[in-house]
Each structure stands twice: as structure tokens, then as C-alpha cells.
Amino acid sequence: MMSRSLHLDVSPMLYNMAETPLTNGSGSPRTPRLSSLAMTEYSAYPSPPNERQGLPPDWEIPEAFLLPNGYPDYLRLILTSRVYDVVKETPLTHAVNMSNRLECKVFLKREDLLPVFSFKLRGAYNKMAHLSPERMWKGVIACSAGNHAQGVAYSARTLKIPATIVMPSGTPAIKHRNVARLGGTVVLHGRDFDAAKQEAARLSKLHDLTNIPPFDDPYVIAGQGTCGMELLRQSNIQNLEAVFCCVGGGGLIAGIGVYIKRIAPHVKLIGVETHDANAMAESLANGERVTLNEVGLFADGAAVRAVGEETFRLCREVVDDIIQVSTDEACAAIKDIFEDTRSVVEPAGALSLAGLKKYVAMNPSPNPNRELVAVTSGANMNFDRLRFVAERATLGERKEALLSVTIPERPGSFAKLLEIVTPHDVTEFSYRCSGSEYAVVLMGISLATSTGTEDLSVIVNQLVKNGMRAYDLSDDELAKTHIRYLAGGRNNVEDERLFMFEFPERPGALAKFLTTLRPHQNISLFHYRNYGSDVAKVLAGIQCPVTEKAELEGFLHDLGYPVTECTDSPVYEMFLRE
């Protein structure tokens, strides 16, 4: 079996391969992953290592801005950055709700408020503003369909530089339209970012265009470092304990780190990555840059196969720790930021807060005045991801648990189950008659953040004592992604009629509805999910022989809830009846 990661000291022929190597197929992915196609610009094959082994690359930096060893003097580069030609200082916002929950002072560095809603503008503009007039006249090129592309296009428009942005042919229209709107010339080429990157290199050589890298360049790093300069100026350095920053290629954390460690070396710098896109954590652990065979794409703004060469050199010196978080924890952090700011950040932009929360849990302190800062790096959220984020946020913050409960198939079992779960609200309930002595119920229950783990343990123990078997599926990817939507299936239940009920969505409403329905009727199917609406919708199958038809219809009339019969629906016949 192939190893999970591949070290970069490979033969040069590897970089000329037409196809990306296949993944090793091991493990259960939490998010869509890179396979044979590079789906983001950062998941394309990385550039070869510096050919000047043991020497700094030739960056064309003035000698006055170099250290005696030939490497850049980043403090000078940051202090002389051209970033403020185009941006204003972003605010450091006190996250009141999060501070109260964590019992410390939490601040958000709002990089999502920059003109292109991402910190990428800082580095792109600083790099381009330092080009010579000749290079500016000839123009620049970049291969990107994300925040870097918008940063380059915005900077080019401001500096009046021709800019070409290469993207794969399958790039969503909204992305290349945004870049075109900012004045960039968009070239759509190839099936994936490996092909687009090759085309960008060809056009760069053909037209003598300057390539603007997304992170692995001193001027880009220094541009991102101005965020750290602002952060220290805005915070109380004496109380500042740690700064948390998402890690992709490493440009942002390297830039912030080189400034913070020169000015306030006591402040911890902590990077945050997802478990399935942890190139920096792997590289630091191995002492050399590592290329991942597969990359989770949920936090696509930080989904890299390999970190930059210069950013890795700097991170080895300035990064104190790397915290890895799950997709669910990132979703919970998006919700937390929204509740404090009423802004929706992208997944990569929320990684810093997800890591901060994990750090506080691992490092409790009685000091309520300690200050922690999370850099919210961007807010270019894809709208169609919001449903997934909302679904997973409660699981990520342990405010909801997903349980499989096996109960005896006899009258009173449903009522007993709800009695044990009370006072916790039921957020999801799926049941289908199986014709056996036991029924399996898939249910979600709400939990208090502070006592959720203890409450869940008590509930499971009570279920077991009452002859039921319960399993916590909150961390089971198969259950969360698929089984919760497939529970039940087709069955040939005699005399079954299908109804869809509606009732006001409020705490305890489902339990009241179910206890009202169950003693009088034999339920063969039940499905409910709290989607945050003001009206709850329940699908229920009720066994009703012909002789009891009038009695059932009278009961439904007296129930007082809007009800629609769906027994004749072709969808019911296709998916729920044998």
C-alpha cells in the first residue's frame, strides 16, 4: 500500500508527469478529496524545489532588504510594504458571545472585510507594487480561481497593470465573471489546475509575463505580514497569549509570524488545518516539505498538497504549534462567527476560531483576562455550501447528538423513549416498521454545550436500563452523510396509509404530537427533521384496516393539525412500498 504522503526530494521527472498519481484509497474521507484531478489551484503539482541548494533563491530583492545570510529581512519588508495604498487597516473585533462561552477574551481579526473579502489582496498587491516599470508594462499572470485570482485582478486594476488569470475550463461562471468584473483577462484552459498551471507557465514564457505566486514569495509574505503588524498594534500585547491562523500554503502564518516573533516573542503563533489537508503539520513533523497524496476540499481556501519552500523555512522558526480540526468543528466555528458578527465566513476563514476553541479546551486557565486572537482570513463562501454548514454545525459544537436506538416493537416503546430523552428536544426522528420484534430508530437530540457529553452518557445508560440499545453516531461519517437519509426503506406493511402533518415548530412540540398520535394509532413509519423553519413537517405511516377507516379519519379531524394524505403518491410506491 502507498504511504499517505510523499516527500519532495523526488526525481525531476515527477514534475513532468501528465497525470497526478492516484490516491491510496485508505480511510473514510470526511470531505470530497483530490483524486486524479487537481480540483483547486493549491492541489496542483507543486513547483520543484529551489535549484540553488543551500542558498537563498534569487528573488531580485534590493540588498538593503537582505540579511547577512542572503535571506530577506522581513521586518523591513513589512514596515515598507505598499499594502496601504489599496487597503485600510481591518478591525480587531471583540467576540462577546465567544468570550463569555470560553471565559476569556476572544478577538477576531477581520480580514474578511477587505475589498475582495480575503487577506490575499495584501500579498498580491505588495508583490505587484514592487515590480519594475518594465515588468508592470508587460503585465502579470496567475493561475487561480479563488481568492488569489481576485486579489491579483483587483491589484492590477488599481496599478493599471495588464493581468491574465488562467483557470480550468470547468470553473464555475460566477468565479471567472468576478475576476473579469475586476478587469482581469480570463483564460479558460484544461480539465484541471495541473493543465491550467502548465498553460499559465507557457503564456508567461511566451509573453514575458511576471507570475504572481499565491504564497511562496517574500513580497507576498511581507504583504500578508502587515496583518500581524496591525494585530499587535490593536491588541494589548501584555495580555495577548496566542494568535490563531489558518494554514494553506503558509503565506499568511509565515508573514504574521515573522513580525510577531520579532516584536512580541512571548505570543504563541498557532496554525490551524483540517485533518484531511494538513500539509504543514506533516511537513513540520517530518522536518521537510511533504506532498500529500490526497487533500480534503471542504476548506478549499487552505487545501494544499504542499506548502511553499520559503513559507516552510519561516514556519519552522516562528510557528509554535499546529492544531488540526474536523469539518464539523469548522462548520461550528462558521456559526460562532456569524453569531458574533452577523457575517458568514468561508470554511478556511473559520479554521482559526475552530482551532482557538480546541486550544482553550486543551489549555484551561483561571485567568479571564487572557487574550486570544483568531484571524478570519476570508468570506468568499459558496452559497450552496450553507445547507451543509448548518446541518453539521450543531454536531461540530456538540450541541446535537445523532443516536441509533433499538427499541421493542410494542405499544408504549415510543412513549418510553421520549420520556427518557426529555427534557432534551428531538431534532430528528426516523423509524420504519421492519416486521421483527425490535425497531431501529435514528434520532437526533439537542444538548447543552457545557454538559452535553455528560447528558448524553446519562441518556444512553437510561436507554440500556430500559431494555433498549443505543449507539452514538455523532462521529460516524457514513451515518451523518448517508444513512440518516436512507433509514427505513421499502416495506410491505399491511393496510398502511401515509400522511404528512404540519404543526408549529417549538420546543416539545414533536414529543406532544407523537404521544398524542401513538396511543391511538399503530405507527409503521415516522420521519421528522428540524430544519429551522417555523413549521414542522412530519411524515407518518399509520396501519388502518378498512373497518377502522371512519375512526381514523375522525381522529385526524379532531387532532387539529393540517394533514395531507400521500398514500396514492407515486413517490410512496417507488421508495417506501414493496
C-alpha positions in Angstrom: 0.0 0.0 0.0 1.2 3.5 -0.8 2.2 5.7 2.1 -0.1 8.7 2.9 2.4 11.3 1.9 5.2 11.7 -0.5 8.4 13.6 0.3 9.5 16.3 -2.1 13.1 15.1 -2.6 11.9 13.2 -5.7 13.4 13.0 -9.2 12.7 15.9 -11.5 10.8 13.6 -13.9 8.0 13.6 -11.4 7.1 17.2 -12.2 6.7 16.4 -15.9 4.1 13.7 -15.4 0.9 14.4 -17.3 -1.3 13.0 -14.6 -1.5 13.3 -10.8 -0.9 10.0 -9.0 -4.0 8.2 -7.7 -4.9 8.3 -4.0 -4.1 5.3 -1.9 -7.9 4.7 -1.2 -7.3 4.1 2.5 -9.6 5.6 5.2 -13.0 7.1 5.1 -12.9 10.6 3.7 -14.7 13.4 5.6 -15.0 15.7 2.6 -14.5 15.4 -1.2 -10.9 14.6 -1.9 -8.4 15.1 -4.6 -8.1 12.1 -6.8 -6.7 12.1 -10.3 -7.6 15.7 -11.0 -6.3 18.8 -9.2 -9.6 20.4 -8.1 -8.1 23.6 -6.6 -5.1 25.7 -7.6 -3.3 24.6 -4.4 -3.9 20.9 -5.1 -2.0 21.0 -8.4 1.5 19.7 -8.5 3.8 22.0 -6.5 6.8 23.7 -8.1 10.2 21.9 -8.0 12.4 22.8 -5.0 14.9 25.6 -5.3 17.7 24.7 -7.6 20.2 26.7 -5.6 20.7 24.1 -2.9 21.8 25.5 0.4 21.5 29.1 -0.9 18.5 31.5 -0.9 16.7 31.8 -4.2 17.3 34.8 -6.4 14.2 37.0 -5.6 15.6 40.2 -7.0 15.3 42.0 -3.6 17.4 45.1 -3.1 20.5 44.3 -1.0 19.3 46.8 1.7 16.4 44.4 2.5 18.5 41.3 2.8 20.1 39.8 6.0 23.8 38.9 6.0 22.9 35.3 5.2 21.2 36.5 2.0 17.6 35.8 3.1 15.0 38.6 3.2 14.8 41.0 6.2 11.0 40.5 6.7 10.7 43.2 9.4 11.9 45.8 6.9 9.8 44.4 4.1 6.7 44.5 6.2 7.4 48.0 7.5 7.9 49.3 4.0 5.0 47.4 2.4 2.9 49.1 -0.2 -0.3 47.4 1.1 -1.8 50.6 2.5 -2.0 52.1 -1.0 -5.1 50.0 -1.5 -6.4 48.8 1.8 -7.4 50.2 5.2 -6.5 48.6 8.5 -9.0 45.8 9.3 -10.7 45.9 12.7 -9.9 43.7 15.6 -13.4 42.8 16.8 -14.2 41.6 20.3 -16.3 38.3 20.0 -18.5 38.9 23.0 -20.6 35.7 22.8 -17.5 33.5 22.3 -15.6 35.3 25.1 -18.5 34.6 27.5 -18.6 30.9 26.5 -14.9 30.3 26.8 -14.4 32.6 29.8 -11.5 34.6 28.2 -11.2 37.5 25.8 -11.6 36.3 22.2 -10.9 38.7 19.3 -11.4 38.3 15.6 -9.0 40.0 13.1 -11.5 40.8 10.3 -9.5 40.0 7.1 -12.9 39.1 5.6 -13.7 42.8 5.4 -11.0 43.7 2.8 -12.2 44.7 -0.7 -12.0 41.2 -2.1 -13.2 39.6 1.2 -9.8 37.9 1.7 -6.3 38.6 3.1 -4.9 37.6 -0.3 -5.2 41.2 -1.6 -2.4 42.2 0.8 0.2 39.9 -0.7 -0.8 40.2 -4.3 -0.8 44.0 -4.2 2.5 44.2 -2.4 4.2 41.9 -4.9 2.9 43.7 -7.9 3.5 47.2 -6.5 7.2 46.3 -6.2 7.6 45.3 -9.8 9.8 47.5 -12.1 8.0 49.8 -14.5 9.1 47.5 -17.4 7.6 44.4 -15.7 4.4 46.3 -15.0 4.2 47.4 -18.6 4.5 43.8 -19.8 1.9 42.5 -17.4 1.3 39.7 -14.9 -0.2 36.3 -14.9 -1.6 33.9 -12.2 -3.2 30.5 -12.1 -6.1 30.7 -9.7 -9.9 30.5 -9.5 -10.1 31.6 -5.8 -9.2 34.5 -3.6 -5.8 34.9 -5.1 -7.3 35.5 -8.5 -9.5 38.3 -7.2 -6.6 39.8 -5.3 -4.4 39.8 -8.5 -7.2 41.3 -10.6 -8.1 44.0 -8.1 -4.4 44.9 -7.6 -3.9 45.0 -11.4 -6.8 47.4 -11.9 -5.5 49.7 -9.1 -2.0 49.7 -10.5 -3.2 49.8 -14.2 -1.2 46.6 -15.0 -2.5 44.1 -17.6 -3.4 40.9 -15.8 -4.1 37.4 -17.2 -5.8 34.8 -14.9 -5.7 31.2 -16.1 -8.5 28.9 -14.8 -9.6 25.3 -15.8 -12.4 25.2 -18.3 -14.8 23.8 -15.8 -14.5 26.7 -13.4 -18.0 27.9 -12.3 -19.1 31.0 -14.2 -19.5 33.1 -11.0 -15.8 32.8 -10.3 -14.4 33.8 -13.7 -17.1 36.6 -14.0 -15.9 38.1 -10.7 -12.3 38.2 -12.0 -13.4 39.7 -15.3 -15.5 42.2 -13.5 -12.4 43.4 -11.7 -10.6 43.9 -15.0 -8.6 40.7 -15.4 -8.3 38.8 -18.7 -9.6 35.3 -18.0 -8.2 32.3 -19.9 -10.1 29.0 -19.5 -7.9 26.1 -20.3 -7.7 22.4 -19.4 -9.7 20.0 -17.3 -7.9 20.7 -14.0 -5.4 23.0 -12.3 -2.4 21.0 -13.4 -3.3 21.7 -17.0 -4.2 25.3 -16.2 -0.9 25.8 -14.4 1.1 24.4 -17.4 -0.8 26.9 -19.7 0.0 29.8 -17.3 3.7 28.8 -17.5 3.6 28.7 -21.3 1.9 32.1 -21.6 4.3 33.6 -19.0 7.3 32.5 -21.1 5.7 33.4 -24.4 4.7 36.9 -23.5 7.3 37.5 -20.8 4.7 38.0 -18.1 5.5 38.1 -14.4 4.0 35.2 -12.4 2.3 36.3 -9.2 2.6 33.3 -6.8 -0.2 32.8 -4.1 2.2 32.5 -1.2 5.8 31.4 -1.8 7.4 34.8 -2.4 9.0 37.3 0.0 6.9 40.3 -1.1 3.7 38.2 -0.9 4.7 37.0 2.6 5.5 40.5 3.7 2.2 41.8 2.4 0.4 39.2 4.5 2.6 40.1 7.4 1.1 43.6 7.6 -1.9 41.8 9.2 0.3 40.8 12.1 1.6 44.4 12.4 -1.9 45.7 12.7 -2.9 43.0 15.1 -0.2 43.8 17.6 -0.9 47.5 17.4 -4.6 46.9 18.1 -4.2 44.4 20.9 -2.9 44.5 24.5 0.4 42.8 23.9 0.9 42.1 27.6 -2.3 40.1 27.9 -2.1 38.6 24.4 -1.4 34.8 24.8 -1.8 33.4 21.3 -2.7 34.2 17.7 -4.5 31.5 15.6 -4.3 31.4 11.8 -5.4 29.1 9.1 -2.7 27.4 7.2 -2.8 26.6 3.5 0.4 27.3 1.6 1.8 29.1 4.6 2.0 32.7 3.4 -0.3 34.3 6.0 1.0 32.5 9.0 4.6 33.0 7.9 4.1 36.7 7.4 2.3 37.2 10.7 4.8 35.0 12.5 8.0 36.8 11.4 6.6 40.1 12.6 5.1 38.8 15.9 8.2 36.9 16.9 10.4 40.0 16.4 8.1 42.3 18.3 6.4 40.1 20.9 8.2 36.8 21.0 6.2 35.7 24.1 3.0 35.5 22.0 2.2 32.0 20.7 1.6 31.5 17.0 -0.7 28.5 16.3 -1.6 27.3 12.9 -4.9 25.5 12.2 -5.5 22.9 9.5 -8.2 20.3 8.8 -7.3 16.7 9.4 -7.5 15.9 5.7 -5.5 18.9 4.4 -2.6 19.0 6.9 0.4 19.6 4.7 2.1 22.0 7.2 1.6 19.7 10.1 3.1 16.7 8.2 6.0 18.8 6.9 6.9 20.2 10.3 6.6 16.7 11.9 8.9 15.3 9.2 11.4 18.2 9.1 11.0 18.7 5.4 8.3 19.6 2.9 5.8 16.8 2.3 3.4 16.4 -0.6 0.0 14.9 0.3 -1.4 12.3 -2.0 -5.0 13.4 -1.2 -6.5 16.6 0.0 -9.9 17.3 1.6 -11.6 20.1 -0.3 -14.1 21.4 2.2 -11.8 24.3 3.4 -10.8 24.9 -0.2 -9.0 28.1 0.6 -6.5 26.2 2.6 -6.5 22.9 0.7 -2.9 22.5 -0.4 -0.9 19.5 -1.4 2.4 21.0 -0.4 3.4 24.2 1.5 5.8 26.7 0.0 9.5 26.3 0.3 10.1 29.8 1.8 7.0 29.7 3.9 8.1 26.3 5.4 11.5 27.7 6.2 9.9 30.5 8.1 7.2 28.4 9.8 9.9 26.1 11.2 11.2 29.2 13.1 8.0 31.0 14.1 5.1 28.5 14.5 4.6 27.2 18.0 2.1 24.5 17.2 -0.4 23.2 14.6 -3.9 22.3 15.7 -6.0 20.0 13.4 -9.8 20.3 13.3 -12.6 18.3 11.7 -15.1 19.5 9.1 -17.8 19.6 11.7 -15.7 21.8 14.0 -15.1 24.2 11.1 -18.8 24.4 10.5 -19.5 25.1 14.2 -16.9 27.9 14.0 -18.7 29.5 11.0 -21.8 29.6 13.0 -20.0 31.1 16.0 -18.5 33.9 13.9 -21.9 34.6 12.4 -23.5 34.9 15.9 -20.8 37.4 17.0 -20.5 39.4 13.7 -23.6 38.6 11.6 -21.1 37.8 8.8 -20.7 34.4 7.1 -17.0 33.5 6.5 -15.8 30.7 4.2 -14.6 27.4 5.8 -10.9 28.4 5.6 -11.8 31.7 7.3 -13.3 29.8 10.3 -10.5 27.4 10.9 -8.7 29.8 13.2 -11.6 30.0 15.6 -12.1 26.3 15.4 -8.5 25.8 16.5 -8.8 28.5 19.2 -11.8 26.7 20.7 -9.9 23.4 20.7 -6.8 25.2 22.3 -8.9 26.6 25.1 -10.4 23.1 25.8 -6.9 21.6 26.0 -5.4 24.5 27.9 -7.9 25.7 30.5 -6.9 28.8 32.6 -8.5 30.6 35.5 -7.3 33.9 34.0 -10.4 35.6 32.4 -8.2 38.4 31.0 -6.0 36.3 28.7 -6.5 37.4 25.1 -6.7 35.1 22.1 -7.0 36.3 18.5 -8.4 34.3 15.6 -7.7 35.7 12.1 -10.8 35.3 10.0 -9.0 35.1 6.7 -11.8 35.3 4.1 -15.5 35.3 3.4 -15.9 34.0 -0.2 -18.4 31.4 0.8 -20.2 29.3 -1.9 -23.9 29.8 -1.2 -24.7 26.2 -1.9 -22.5 25.1 1.0 -24.6 26.9 3.6 -27.0 23.9 3.9 -24.1 21.5 4.7 -22.6 24.0 7.2 -26.0 24.5 9.0 -26.5 20.7 9.1 -23.1 20.0 10.6 -22.6 23.0 12.9 -24.6 21.6 15.8 -22.7 18.3 15.6 -19.4 20.1 15.5 -20.1 22.1 18.6 -21.6 19.1 20.4 -25.0 20.8 20.6 -26.6 17.8 18.9 -26.1 14.0 19.1 -27.1 11.5 16.4 -28.2 8.2 18.0 -29.3 4.8 16.8 -31.8 3.3 19.3 -33.1 -0.2 19.1 -36.5 -0.5 20.9 -39.0 -3.3 21.4 -41.7 -3.3 18.7 -44.6 -3.0 21.1 -47.1 -0.3 22.3 -45.5 2.2 24.8 -41.9 1.9 23.5 -42.1 5.3 21.6 -43.5 7.0 24.7 -40.8 5.5 26.9 -38.1 6.6 24.5 -39.3 10.2 24.5 -39.7 10.1 28.3 -36.1 9.2 28.7 -34.8 11.8 26.2 -36.9 14.6 27.8 -36.1 17.5 28.5 -33.8 17.4 25.5 -35.5 18.4 22.3 -35.7 15.8 19.5 -34.2 17.3 16.3 -34.6 14.3 14.1 -36.6 11.1 14.2 -36.7 8.3 11.6 -38.5 5.0 12.0 -39.8 2.3 9.6 -41.6 -0.9 10.6 -39.4 -3.9 9.9 -41.8 -6.7 10.9 -39.5 -8.0 13.6 -39.6 -7.9 17.4 -37.4 -4.8 17.5 -37.4 -1.5 15.7 -34.4 0.7 15.0 -34.9 4.4 15.4 -32.4 7.0 14.1 -32.8 10.2 16.2 -31.1 13.5 16.9 -31.3 15.2 20.2 -30.2 18.7 21.3 -27.6 19.0 24.1 -26.3 21.8 26.2 -22.8 22.9 25.2 -21.4 22.8 28.8 -22.8 19.5 29.9 -23.5 17.8 26.6 -21.1 14.8 27.0 -22.4 14.0 30.5 -26.0 14.4 29.5 -25.5 12.0 26.5 -23.9 9.4 28.7 -26.8 9.6 31.1 -29.4 9.2 28.3 -27.6 6.2 26.8 -27.3 4.5 30.2 -31.1 5.1 30.9 -32.0 3.6 27.5 -29.9 0.5 28.2 -31.6 0.1 31.6 -35.0 0.1 29.9 -34.1 -2.7 27.5 -33.0 -0.5 24.6 -29.7 -0.5 22.8 -28.3 2.9 21.9 -25.2 3.9 19.8 -23.8 7.4 19.4 -23.3 8.0 15.7 -22.3 11.7 16.0 -18.8 11.0 14.7 -19.8 8.4 12.1 -19.4 9.8 8.6 -21.5 7.2 6.9 -24.4 7.8 9.3 -24.2 11.6 9.0 -23.8 11.8 5.3 -26.0 8.9 4.0 -27.7 6.6 6.5 -29.7 9.4 8.1 -31.4 10.0 4.7 -31.8 6.3 3.8 -33.1 4.9 7.1 -36.2 2.8 6.6 -36.7 1.9 3.0 -39.4 -0.2 1.3 -41.7 -2.5 3.2 -45.0 -4.2 2.6 -46.9 -3.2 5.7 -50.5 -4.3 5.6 -53.2 -1.6 5.5 -50.6 1.2 5.6 -51.7 4.8 4.8 -49.2 7.6 4.5 -49.9 11.1 5.9 -47.9 14.4 6.1 -48.6 16.5 9.1 -47.7 20.1 9.9 -47.5 21.7 13.4 -45.8 24.8 14.9 -42.1 24.2 15.4 -41.4 24.9 19.1 -39.6 23.1 21.9 -41.5 20.0 23.0 -43.9 20.1 20.0 -42.7 16.8 18.5 -43.0 14.9 21.8 -46.5 16.2 22.3 -47.5 15.3 18.7 -46.0 11.8 19.0 -47.6 10.9 22.4 -50.9 12.1 21.1 -50.7 10.0 17.9 -49.1 6.8 19.3 -51.6 5.5 21.9 -54.4 5.6 19.4 -52.7 4.5 16.2 -50.3 1.8 15.1 -47.4 3.8 13.5 -45.5 1.9 10.8 -43.3 4.8 9.5 -42.2 8.1 11.1 -39.9 10.8 9.8 -39.1 14.3 11.2 -36.2 16.7 10.9 -35.9 20.2 12.4 -34.8 22.4 9.5 -35.1 25.7 11.5 -38.5 26.6 9.9 -41.4 27.9 11.9 -43.5 24.9 10.8 -42.5 21.3 11.5 -43.4 18.7 8.9 -43.8 15.0 9.8 -44.3 12.0 7.5 -46.1 9.2 9.3 -47.4 5.8 8.1 -50.5 4.5 10.0 -51.9 1.0 9.8 -55.6 1.3 9.2 -57.8 -1.7 8.2 -60.8 -0.8 6.1 -63.1 -1.4 9.1 -61.3 1.4 11.0 -61.2 4.0 8.2 -64.0 6.2 9.7 -62.4 6.0 13.2 -59.0 7.1 11.8 -60.5 10.0 9.8 -62.4 11.2 12.8 -59.2 11.1 14.9 -57.3 13.1 12.3 -60.0 15.7 12.2 -60.0 16.1 16.0 -56.2 16.2 16.1 -56.3 19.8 14.9 -53.1 19.7 12.8 -53.1 20.3 9.0 -52.7 16.9 7.3 -52.4 15.7 3.8 -52.8 12.0 2.8 -50.0 10.8 0.5 -51.0 7.1 0.1 -51.6 7.4 -3.6 -48.3 9.3 -4.3 -46.1 7.5 -6.9 -43.1 8.5 -4.8 -44.5 6.5 -1.9 -44.9 3.5 -4.2 -41.4 3.9 -5.6 -39.5 4.3 -2.4 -41.5 3.1 0.6 -43.7 0.2 -0.7 -42.8 -3.2 -1.9 
